[in-house]
């Protein structure tokens, strides 16, 4: 499945919210029942989420769902080789 600007933007916003809230990746992966690799694919815009998964993440990250989509993805530039911190 091809990545879209929306997929990438959602990943950026999830990363931003997770860091701001200080939520561990393991907390989110346990909640969603997915691997850390699968979650990092979400933040990288590679793996798409269902509406149910977005709603659960929004609740866990203390954000309303519209917050994840509050800017036009077309106006955002994305780093091509983004590295993600992992938990120790």
C-alpha positions, 0 to 999 in steps of 0.5 A: 500500500502506498504511503500518502501524505495523510499517513505520514502526517498522522505518524508525525502527529502521533510521534509528537503527542507520544513525546509530549505526553511522555508515553512509552511505545510499549504502553501503546503497543500493549494497548493496540496489541501490535509489535513495537516494529508495527507501531514504529511503522505507523509513526513512519507513515508506513502502516495505516490505522483503523478508525478504532485504533486512532480513537484508542491512541487519541484517548491514550495520548490525551488528544481529541481525534481532530488534533491529529488532522488539524493541518493540511498534510500537503503543507507539511514537509517530511524528513525522508530518513527519520529515525525514531527513538526506541525504549531501553 
